[in-house]
Amino acid sequence: MAVLVTFATKHGGTAGIAERIADRLRAGGLDVAVQPVKQVRDVDAYDAVVLGSALYMFHWMGAARSFAARNHDALSRKPLWLFSSGPIEAVDKEGRNQLEVSGPREIDTLLRLHPRDHQVFFGVWSRTYKPSGFMERFVHMMPAARAAFPDADLRDWPRIEAWADGIATEVRALPR
């Protein structure tokens, strides 16, 4: 079975998650291609798709949203799994679990693709990133803001790997 793992990333953290998912799917005996959404030419060539995006201000990256819209019909007909990456804090100021409240604002549109699952994973942040977007420029320029966002890699590799292993099990069970 051929699986496409495709993603949109801002600074590379989501690409790292996609690569780890692809590695686990390969270890599960699947034929896997992994590439950024901007490079995908033919979704129909795959039996299943894993699509992910970095979250920025609670939104998927524009390239991932465009990919999903452009390939809506093909993705709706295939086994599909979605993931979002981005929170770098376990709880927000109100004490809510960020993995439960940090999903993309576009989730209703994404659910129209009929994914088998959607997961939010913690992300990675480094003050060395070249700032892009208002919030990153603000953090970069303001010492107090920089202190509030220390370097952190909160990607939960065992959780990501377990999720990918579950996908591998489901894909192997698909009719050929």
C-alpha positions as a Python dict, from the first residue, in 0.01 Angstrom:
ca = {
    (1, 'M'): (0, 0, 0),
    (2, 'A'): (131, 345, -94),
    (3, 'V'): (94, 621, 163),
    (4, 'L'): (158, 991, 115),
    (5, 'V'): (272, 1189, 419),
    (6, 'T'): (251, 1555, 328),
    (7, 'F'): (284, 1868, 535),
    (8, 'A'): (322, 2244, 558),
    (9, 'T'): (582, 2370, 802),
    (10, 'K'): (687, 2713, 918),
    (11, 'H'): (1029, 2649, 1069),
    (12, 'G'): (1079, 2274, 1022),
    (13, 'G'): (919, 2128, 1336),
    (14, 'T'): (617, 1992, 1149),
    (15, 'A'): (847, 1849, 883),
    (16, 'G'): (1022, 1659, 1160),
    (17, 'I'): (692, 1513, 1277),
    (18, 'A'): (601, 1415, 920),
    (19, 'E'): (939, 1244, 875),
    (20, 'R'): (895, 1049, 1199),
    (21, 'I'): (545, 940, 1095),
    (22, 'A'): (681, 830, 756),
    (23, 'D'): (961, 633, 925),
    (24, 'R'): (709, 449, 1144),
    (25, 'L'): (484, 372, 848),
    (26, 'R'): (783, 234, 657),
    (27, 'A'): (877, 24, 961),
    (28, 'G'): (519, -105, 946),
    (29, 'G'): (581, -239, 596),
    (30, 'L'): (423, 40, 392),
    (31, 'D'): (552, 217, 81),
    (32, 'V'): (573, 581, 192),
    (33, 'A'): (643, 911, 16),
    (34, 'V'): (696, 1218, 233),
    (35, 'Q'): (698, 1568, 87),
    (36, 'P'): (580, 1923, 146),
    (37, 'V'): (228, 1998, 18),
    (38, 'K'): (370, 2239, -239),
    (39, 'Q'): (556, 1952, -407),
    (40, 'V'): (270, 1700, -428),
    (41, 'R'): (149, 1657, -784),
    (42, 'D'): (-80, 1352, -776),
    (43, 'V'): (-279, 1249, -469),
    (44, 'D'): (-454, 978, -673),
    (45, 'A'): (-126, 781, -689),
    (46, 'Y'): (-160, 692, -319),
    (47, 'D'): (-386, 453, -130),
    (48, 'A'): (-389, 666, 188),
    (49, 'V'): (-278, 1013, 297),
    (50, 'V'): (-148, 1171, 617),
    (51, 'L'): (-175, 1550, 598),
    (52, 'G'): (-32, 1786, 858),
    (53, 'S'): (29, 2151, 916),
    (54, 'A'): (195, 2379, 1162),
    (55, 'L'): (-49, 2594, 1352),
    (56, 'Y'): (10, 2967, 1347),
    (57, 'M'): (-232, 3182, 1546),
    (58, 'F'): (-468, 2879, 1558),
    (59, 'H'): (-472, 2842, 1178),
    (60, 'W'): (-323, 2584, 945),
    (61, 'M'): (-60, 2719, 708),
    (62, 'G'): (-205, 2862, 387),
    (63, 'A'): (-26, 2602, 174),
    (64, 'A'): (-192, 2316, 367),
    (65, 'R'): (-536, 2478, 347),
    (66, 'S'): (-492, 2530, -28),
    (67, 'F'): (-374, 2171, -73),
    (68, 'A'): (-679, 2038, 113),
    (69, 'A'): (-916, 2255, -91),
    (70, 'R'): (-750, 2177, -424),
    (71, 'N'): (-752, 1802, -355),
    (72, 'H'): (-1083, 1786, -167),
    (73, 'D'): (-1248, 1525, -390),
    (74, 'A'): (-947, 1290, -398),
    (75, 'L'): (-878, 1324, -25),
    (76, 'S'): (-1244, 1262, 59),
    (77, 'R'): (-1230, 926, -119),
    (78, 'K'): (-915, 802, 55),
    (79, 'P'): (-827, 694, 406),
    (80, 'L'): (-700, 1021, 550),
    (81, 'W'): (-538, 1122, 877),
    (82, 'L'): (-473, 1482, 980),
    (83, 'F'): (-234, 1633, 1231),
    (84, 'S'): (-161, 1981, 1357),
    (85, 'S'): (153, 2088, 1539),
    (86, 'G'): (224, 2397, 1731),
    (87, 'P'): (140, 2438, 2097),
    (88, 'I'): (455, 2492, 2302),
    (89, 'E'): (285, 2508, 2639),
    (90, 'A'): (101, 2222, 2810),
    (91, 'V'): (-174, 2444, 2955),
    (92, 'D'): (-304, 2791, 2876),
    (93, 'K'): (-364, 3074, 3122),
    (94, 'E'): (-703, 2925, 3211),
    (95, 'G'): (-543, 2588, 3285),
    (96, 'R'): (-688, 2417, 2975),
    (97, 'N'): (-492, 2138, 2807),
    (98, 'Q'): (-342, 2291, 2491),
    (99, 'L'): (-371, 1966, 2299),
    (100, 'E'): (-748, 1986, 2344),
    (101, 'V'): (-802, 2357, 2271),
    (102, 'S'): (-532, 2440, 2013),
    (103, 'G'): (-678, 2280, 1703),
    (104, 'P'): (-706, 2473, 1379),
    (105, 'R'): (-988, 2720, 1334),
    (106, 'E'): (-1048, 2545, 1000),
    (107, 'I'): (-1134, 2216, 1168),
    (108, 'D'): (-1495, 2218, 1043),
    (109, 'T'): (-1374, 2254, 684),
    (110, 'L'): (-1107, 1988, 736),
    (111, 'L'): (-1361, 1746, 882),
    (112, 'R'): (-1553, 1765, 552),
    (113, 'L'): (-1266, 1559, 412),
    (114, 'H'): (-1385, 1275, 639),
    (115, 'P'): (-1051, 1202, 806),
    (116, 'R'): (-1022, 891, 1019),
    (117, 'D'): (-852, 1100, 1288),
    (118, 'H'): (-708, 1440, 1367),
    (119, 'Q'): (-441, 1487, 1632),
    (120, 'V'): (-277, 1798, 1773),
    (121, 'F'): (89, 1753, 1871),
    (122, 'F'): (310, 1984, 2067),
    (123, 'G'): (559, 2174, 1855),
    (124, 'V'): (903, 2324, 1873),
    (125, 'W'): (1016, 2684, 1912),
    (126, 'S'): (1356, 2849, 1895),
    (127, 'R'): (1443, 3213, 1937),
    (128, 'T'): (1691, 3162, 1652),
    (129, 'Y'): (1410, 3128, 1397),
    (130, 'K'): (1396, 3405, 1143),
    (131, 'P'): (1081, 3591, 1246),
    (132, 'S'): (784, 3582, 1011),
    (133, 'G'): (443, 3718, 1089),
    (134, 'F'): (346, 3980, 1345),
    (135, 'M'): (371, 3763, 1657),
    (136, 'E'): (715, 3629, 1573),
    (137, 'R'): (848, 3977, 1493),
    (138, 'F'): (701, 4100, 1824),
    (139, 'V'): (867, 3818, 2019),
    (140, 'H'): (1194, 3876, 1836),
    (141, 'M'): (1200, 4251, 1911),
    (142, 'M'): (1078, 4258, 2271),
    (143, 'P'): (1310, 4121, 2543),
    (144, 'A'): (1017, 4045, 2777),
    (145, 'A'): (837, 3856, 2502),
    (146, 'R'): (1153, 3659, 2419),
    (147, 'A'): (1181, 3560, 2785),
    (148, 'A'): (817, 3443, 2781),
    (149, 'F'): (890, 3211, 2487),
    (150, 'P'): (1209, 3020, 2569),
    (151, 'D'): (1350, 2763, 2330),
    (152, 'A'): (1146, 2445, 2360),
    (153, 'D'): (1099, 2118, 2174),
    (154, 'L'): (787, 1961, 2319),
    (155, 'R'): (722, 1712, 2040),
    (156, 'D'): (607, 1394, 2213),
    (157, 'W'): (784, 1134, 1999),
    (158, 'P'): (636, 827, 2173),
    (159, 'R'): (282, 966, 2123),
    (160, 'I'): (353, 1055, 1759),
    (161, 'E'): (505, 712, 1694),
    (162, 'A'): (211, 532, 1858),
    (163, 'W'): (-30, 731, 1640),
    (164, 'A'): (170, 644, 1328),
    (165, 'D'): (181, 278, 1429),
    (166, 'G'): (-199, 282, 1456),
    (167, 'I'): (-222, 430, 1107),
    (168, 'A'): (8, 157, 974),
    (169, 'T'): (-217, -109, 1128),
    (170, 'E'): (-527, 47, 971),
    (171, 'V'): (-368, 86, 627),
    (172, 'R'): (-240, -273, 624),
    (173, 'A'): (-599, -386, 696),
    (174, 'L'): (-742, -196, 398),
    (175, 'P'): (-876, -403, 109),
    (176, 'R'): (-635, -411, -182),
}
